[in-house]
């Protein structure tokens, strides 16, 4: 959406006009007061289905991209969502950003339902959430300079004073360590390295001082040596500005340096929620086990052994398997249970939730 | 032949012509590889590792400015071969390639079985039926169900496509396979599966690999030897056990320290600065600008020193 705004000729050509239109009428939903502020963001039974169309008439079913996802994000908390491609993690993020309308369930931001926002309220919401895209080069408009890229959200957000905008841009670039700022201000995205491009994306996401940042695989396109640098930068920004972050990734080994809690997603469902230390120490779901086992650390002994990997591939989200969605690949399947009934969410230790029959009270007793 | 290494590369250079000048993508590479061994070429993007693969397989673009050096394959210098005899006797017969993005490597309008069979028909002179039978066996080896032979590439998942590309590289039973980032576009579990397949093939067929990757953690799954590449040059080559335990070159040390680890408590570090331009690389050591242990000597190009069977291109080991 932000890219869309950057591209629109109206936003670019008539900025003075735009400013007057934008600023006066931006109704802000009543924020929760400090004392009773609950979670910043709360998802309740969120569902996101995409309809498949046949040629001509009718539909061929739905892609169940996100199915019954519930969680809270506290103020200032960093959360990671881990899953393989196609598991629905990007769809989940887009639903949170308000880019997709939820099929069912709700996304609550500071007590307000994101799906019920009017276009004006949506505009306000977009100043409250930042978005760090996966591919920095694709996310930056190629014909705009770094200064223009960063100025755009400020103009749309209604910062009228030019000097004030310039000062804010300088501060944003300093925060992402693009110094000396003057060297970068007037550069175009293709003149920057991948790491610098990603810094600009981060600076843009941060420039409205959002309460909440969604980072969708922010380092997967970058080189190993730069990856750590960008993650540490994000982490430091998060600590100094106290915003909340959802960090979406497929790489478990980077999660540890970034977030307190981690959600593991498989085939549209969050199958395990835990503190990262608990997850590494005591993984519960067989799928989490498999993910951890498949993650290598650099060690020459790896070449001597075969990895234990569950067979097969993630299921189609059009017709997900009955019962637990992991059961066709699961090494610890309970026949007659896992393949028939969907597991509930069981709490196995404090703040550690698992969607797996192995941890249901009846199974534990038996 | 027994005391000959499978592959020995001497002073291999590959420069590209551009508007701004010659890009020295591969600049004087030396290493050798034995039968049934695998060497991992580690490096960041833009360090010339894919160009190295292209140089070894002589898959060159048009704008080559310089292509020189010696490549001994089973004792014969294949750089002296004409393009035609290279195509007939070397490529796919003795060395094959698994390209990075398997979708782009497969022809979208041909059934995958036919594509896998094609090298066998062309290079081994098999009939179509024989070749398809060989392809079927290769599919079994890489773990693709045999009924996938009649499918088209778009009907396969990413992992299955990559397996198909591996089957295609295997079908002529070459002694060396060059793997260019074979798993970087794949999911974690699929990645682990493909690594298992590659290990099994190496074990069963005695194949050697050159694995080109930037993913240090995954590379250890297949490494007998490790070569670290920086700005067109190899800065360190050595046995994997000793490399992963204690890298020698300051760049290798930094690179290893930048790997996030799942187990253990070490904090990853990053490398300050950027790799130099390959158009006019700095004189002297190319890593000197970013090196924490740089000293006066680093202004001159370091020779390669031997340290207990490992080679390192750094003045610290003089």
Interface residues (C-beta under 8 A of the other chain):
Chain A: X84 X85 X193 X194 X195 X223 X224 X225 X226 X227 X228 X229 X231 X232 X250 X251 X252 X253 X254 X256 X257 X280 X290 X291 X292 X293 X294 X295 X296 X297 X298 X299 X300 X302 X303 X306 X307 X309 X310 X313
Chain B: X38 X44 X45 X157 X159 X187 X188 X189 X190 X191 X192 X193 X195 X196 X199 X200 X214 X215 X216 X217 X218 X219 X220 X221 X222 X223 X224 X240 X241 X243 X244 X245 X254 X255 X256 X258 X259 X260 X261 X262 X263 X264 X267 X268 X269 X270 X271 X274
